[in-house]
Amino acid sequence: MVIATLRSCGTCLGCATTMERTVYDQYRPLHNSPCSLRCSTFCYGLRWLADSRRAGHWAAPLLLGAALLHGIAFATRWLESGYPPLANGFEVFSFFAWGLILVYLIVEHRSGQAVLGLFVTPLALLSLLIALALPKKIQPLIPVLRSHWLMVHVAVSFAAFVTFSLAFVVALAYLLQERVLRHKARSRWIWRLPALEAMDRLSHRLAALGLLLMTGSLLTGSTWAEQAWGVPWVWQPQQIAALTTWVIYLVYLYARHSVGWRGRRLAWLLVAGFVSVIVTFVGADLIAPGSLHNFLF
């Protein structure tokens, strides 16, 4: 049944993977791709909502296939451009989606919580759709981006964003299950989510790792800024947003370890942190389009 459904969803096992092919249209062999992110989302949905274990067995391999295709396309664009493809909105939104998929697959493998994939894959798909709406043409790097810090700083920053995003996804699942339990509502599918305590621990580990990576992002960004502009901190909107994000997750860890918070309050802090991540990622560029740190749009 799962195979038939997948074929009707786009003949995933033999047709083109149009999402990855469109995002990286320079890499033509992607038209033979066997998997797609959309079909993985569909399988995760069947696994959670219909408790289909057969669909669950397909979900991660399909997602891994999409990640491999994305990685090939990323490397191809790097070879064609001559620099890490992290210099404009199309490239960084694509990179974010790829990173989100890769890190989630690691988390799923280590935690065994495959049902969370239904919350993660739509976020990755949304990032790819945003990338599709942006210019894809390879352009020469502007002077400030011609630095070895481009790969280091952007990679560390997006590793932090991805980790925070996964912490948000787990917090969202926590709040959903906690609300159903608190109101004593009857819902069979809610019991397929991990236990509240397990999600609380997982979101904590992700937030702690994200804070460490965000610290690295601030340090590498300050070093790069000093080389590019002569000062390590110029109080640009994106720098302020990044510092705000760092503070929110620091407060999260303080509240957990020193104040003794657990559960719902911490989950809402992670939601607030994710809003700050979005502002750091794209909001600052939209708010101050003429700032020194505007590279996405």
For each residue, the residues with C-beta under 8 A, 3 or more apart:
1: 4 5 54
2: 5 6 43 46 52 54 55 58
3: 6 7 13
4: 1 7 8
5: 1 2 8 9 42 46 55
6: 2 3 9 10 11 12 13 39 42 43 58
7: 3 4 10 11 12 13
8: 4 5 11
9: 5 6 12 38 39 42
10: 6 7 15 36 38 39
11: 6 7 8 14 15
12: 6 7 9 15 17 34 35 36 39 62
13: 3 6 7 34
14: 11 34
15: 10 11 12
16: 21 30 31 32 33
17: 12 20 21 30 31 33 34 35 36 66 69
18: 21 22 36
19: 22 23 36 37 38 66 125 128
20: 17 23 24 30 33 36 37 66 69 70 73
21: 16 17 18 24 25 27 28 30 31 33
22: 18 19 25 132
23: 19 20 70 73 90 94 128 131 132 136
24: 20 21 27 30 70 73 74 76 77 94
25: 21 22 136
26: 73 76 77 80 138
27: 21 24 30 72 73 76 77
28: 21 31
29: 32
30: 16 17 20 21 24 27 33 69 72 73
31: 16 17 21 28
32: 16 29
33: 16 17 20 21 30 36 65 69
34: 12 13 14 17 65
35: 12 17 39 40 61 62 63 64 65 66 69
36: 10 12 17 18 19 20 33 39 40 62 65 66
37: 19 20 40 41 62 63 66 97 101 121 124 125 128
38: 9 10 19 41 42 125
39: 6 9 10 12 35 36 42 43 58 62
40: 35 36 37 43 44 58 59 60 62 63 66 117 121
41: 37 38 44 45 117 118 121 122 125
42: 5 6 9 38 39 45 46 55
43: 2 6 39 40 46 47 55 56 58 59 62
44: 40 41 47 48 55 56 59 114 115 117 118 121
45: 41 42 48 49 50 118
46: 2 5 42 43 49 50 52 55 56
47: 43 44 50 51 52 53 55 56 59 114 115 117 118
48: 44 45 51 115 118 189 192 193
49: 45 46 189
50: 45 46 47 55
51: 47 48 188 189 192
52: 2 46 47 55 56
53: 47 56 57
54: 1 2 57 58
55: 2 5 42 43 44 46 47 50 52 58 59
56: 43 44 46 47 52 53 59 114
57: 53 54 60 61
58: 2 6 39 40 43 54 55 61 62
59: 40 43 44 47 55 56 62 63 114 117
60: 40 57 63 64 105 108 114 117
61: 35 57 58 64 65
62: 12 35 36 37 39 40 43 58 59 65 66
63: 35 37 40 59 60 66 67 101 104 105 117 121
64: 35 60 61 67 68 105
65: 33 34 35 36 61 62 68 69
66: 17 19 20 35 36 37 40 62 63 69 70 101
67: 63 64 70 71 98 101 102 105
68: 64 65 71 72
69: 17 20 30 33 35 65 66 72 73
70: 20 23 24 66 67 73 74 94 97 98 101
71: 67 68 74 75 98
72: 27 30 68 69 75 76
73: 20 23 24 26 27 30 69 70 76 77
74: 24 70 71 77 78 85 94 95 98
75: 71 72 78 79
76: 24 26 27 72 73 79 80
77: 24 26 27 73 74 80 81 85 91 138
78: 74 75 81 82 83 84 85
79: 75 76 82
80: 26 76 77 138
81: 77 78 85 138
82: 78 79
83: 78 87 141 145 146 150
84: 78 87 150 151 154
85: 74 77 78 81 91 94 95
86: 91 92 95 150 151 154 155
87: 83 84 91 92 139 141 142 145 150 295
88: 91 92 134 135 139 295 296
89: 92 93 130 131 134 135 295 296 297
90: 23 93 94 131 134 135 136
91: 77 85 86 87 88 94 95 131
92: 86 87 88 89 95 96 154 158 296
93: 89 90 96 97 127 128 130 131 134
94: 23 24 70 74 85 90 91 97 98 127 128 131
95: 74 85 86 91 92 98 99 154 158
96: 92 93 99 100 127 158 161 162 281
97: 37 70 93 94 100 101 124 125 127 128 131
98: 67 70 71 74 94 95 101 102
99: 95 96 102 103 158 159 161 162
100: 96 97 103 104 120 123 124 127 162 165 166
101: 37 63 66 67 70 97 98 104 105 120 121 124
102: 67 98 99 105 106
103: 99 100 106 107 159 162 163 166
104: 63 100 101 107 108 116 117 120 124 166
105: 60 63 64 67 101 102 108 109
106: 102 103 109 110
107: 103 104 110 111 113 116 166 202 206
108: 60 104 105 111 112 113 114 116 117
109: 105 106 112
110: 106 107
111: 107 108 194 198 202
112: 108 109
113: 107 108 116 194 198 202
114: 44 47 56 59 60 108 117
115: 44 47 48 118 192 193 194
116: 104 107 108 113 119 120 169 170 173 193 194
117: 40 41 44 47 59 60 63 104 108 114 120 121
118: 41 44 45 47 48 115 121 122
119: 116 122 123 169 172 173
120: 100 101 104 116 117 123 124 166 169
121: 37 40 41 44 63 101 117 118 124 125
122: 41 118 119 125 126
123: 100 119 120 126 127 165 169
124: 37 97 100 101 104 120 121 127 128
125: 19 37 38 41 97 121 122 128 129
126: 122 123 129 130
127: 93 94 96 97 100 123 124 130 131
128: 19 23 37 93 94 97 124 125 131 132
129: 125 126 132 133
130: 89 93 126 127 133 134
131: 23 89 90 91 93 94 97 127 128 134
132: 22 23 128 129
133: 129 130
134: 88 89 90 93 130 131 297
135: 88 89 90
136: 23 25 90
137:
138: 26 77 80 81
139: 87 88
140:
141: 83 87 145 146 150
142: 87 145 146 295
143: 146
144: 147 228 292
145: 83 87 141 142 150 295
146: 83 141 142 143 150
147: 144 150 224 227 228
148: 151 152
149: 152 153 220 223 224 227
150: 83 84 86 87 141 145 146 147 153 154
151: 84 86 148 154 155
152: 148 149 155 156 220
153: 149 150 156 157 217 220 221 224
154: 84 86 92 95 150 151 157 158
155: 86 151 152 158 159
156: 152 153 159 160 213 216 217 220
157: 153 154 160 161 213 214 217 220 221 242
158: 92 95 96 99 154 155 161 162
159: 99 103 155 156 162 163 213
160: 156 157 163 164 210 211 213 214 216 217
161: 96 99 157 158 164 165 277 280 281
162: 96 99 100 103 158 159 165 166
163: 103 159 160 166 167 206 207 209 210 213
164: 160 161 167 168 206 207 210 214 245 249 270 273 274 277
165: 100 123 161 162 168 169 274 277
166: 100 103 104 107 120 162 163 169 170 206
167: 163 164 170 171 203 206 207 210 270 273 274
168: 164 165 171 172 270 271 273 274 277
169: 116 119 120 123 165 166 172 173
170: 116 166 167 173 174 199 202 203 206 270
171: 167 168 174 175 199 203 266 267 268 270 271 274
172: 119 168 169 175 176 267 271
173: 116 119 169 170 176 177 193 194 199
174: 170 171 177 178 196 199 200 203 263 264 267
175: 171 172 178 179 264 267 268 271
176: 172 173 179 180 190 193
177: 173 174 180 181 190 193 196 199
178: 174 175 181 182 196 263 264 267
179: 175 176 182 183
180: 176 177 183 185 187 190
181: 177 178 184 190 196
182: 178 179
183: 179 180
184: 181
185: 180 190
186:
187: 180 190 191
188: 51 191 192
189: 48 49 51 192
190: 176 177 180 181 185 187 193
191: 187 188
192: 48 51 115 188 189
193: 48 115 116 173 176 177 190 199
194: 111 113 115 116 173 198 199 202
195: 198 199
196: 174 177 178 181 199 200 263
197: 200 201
198: 111 113 194 195 201 202
199: 170 171 173 174 177 193 194 195 196 202 203
200: 174 196 197 203 204 262 263 266 267
201: 197 198 204 205
202: 107 111 113 170 194 198 199 205 206
203: 167 170 171 174 199 200 206 207 266 267 270
204: 200 201 207 208 256 266
205: 201 202 208 209
206: 107 163 164 166 167 170 202 203 209 210
207: 163 164 167 203 204 210 211 249 252 253 270 273
208: 204 205 211 212 253
209: 163 205 206 212 213
210: 160 163 164 167 206 207 213 214 249
211: 160 207 208 214 215 246 249 250 252 253
212: 208 209 215 216
213: 156 157 159 160 163 209 210 216 217
214: 157 160 164 210 211 217 218 242 245 246 249
215: 211 212 218 219 246
216: 156 160 212 213 219 220
217: 153 156 157 160 213 214 220 221 242
218: 214 215 221 222 242 243 246
219: 215 216 222 223
220: 149 152 153 156 157 216 217 223 224
221: 153 157 217 218 224 225 239 242
222: 218 219 225 226 232 233
223: 149 219 220 226 227 232
224: 147 149 153 220 221 227 228
225: 221 222 228 229 231 232 233 234 239
226: 222 223 229 230 231 232
227: 147 149 223 224
228: 144 147 224 225
229: 225 226 234 292
230: 226
231: 225 226 234
232: 222 223 225 226
233: 222 225 239
234: 225 229 231 239 292
235: 239 240
236: 239 240 284 288 291 292 293
237: 240 241 283 284 287 288 291 293
238: 241 242 280 284 285 291 293
239: 221 225 233 234 235 236 242 243 293
240: 235 236 237 243 244 284
241: 237 238 244 245 276 279 280 283 284
242: 157 214 217 218 221 238 239 245 246 280
243: 218 239 240 246 247
244: 240 241 247 248 276 279 280
245: 164 214 241 242 248 249 273 276 277 279 280
246: 211 214 215 218 242 243 249 250
247: 243 244 250 251
248: 244 245 251 252 269 272 273 276
249: 164 207 210 211 214 245 246 252 253 273
250: 211 246 247 253 254
251: 247 248 254 255 269
252: 207 211 248 249 255 256 266 269 270 273
253: 207 208 211 249 250 256 257
254: 250 251 257 258 259
255: 251 252 258 259 261 265 266 269
256: 204 252 253 259 260 261 262 266
257: 253 254
258: 254 255
259: 254 255 256
260: 256
261: 255 256 265 266
262: 200 256 265 266
263: 174 178 196 200 266 267
264: 174 175 178 267 268
265: 255 261 262 268 269
266: 171 200 203 204 252 255 256 261 262 263 269 270
267: 171 172 174 175 178 200 203 263 264 270 271
268: 171 175 264 265 271 272
269: 248 251 252 255 265 266 272 273
270: 164 167 168 170 171 203 207 252 266 267 273 274
271: 168 171 172 175 267 268 274 275
272: 248 268 269 275 276
273: 164 167 168 207 245 248 249 252 269 270 276 277
274: 164 165 167 168 171 270 271 277 278
275: 271 272 278 279
276: 241 244 245 248 272 273 279 280
277: 161 164 165 168 245 273 274 280 281
278: 274 275 281 282 283
279: 241 244 245 275 276 282 283 284
280: 161 238 241 242 244 245 276 277 283 284
281: 96 161 277 278
282: 278 279 285 286 296
283: 237 241 278 279 280 286 287
284: 236 237 238 240 241 279 280 287 288 291 293 294
285: 238 282 288 289 291 293 294 295 296 297
286: 282 283 289 297
287: 237 283 284
288: 236 237 284 285 291 294
289: 285 286 294 297
290: 294
291: 236 237 238 284 285 288 294
292: 144 229 234 236
293: 236 237 238 239 284 285
294: 284 285 288 289 290 291 297
295: 87 88 89 142 145 285
296: 88 89 92 282 285
297: 89 134 285 286 289 294
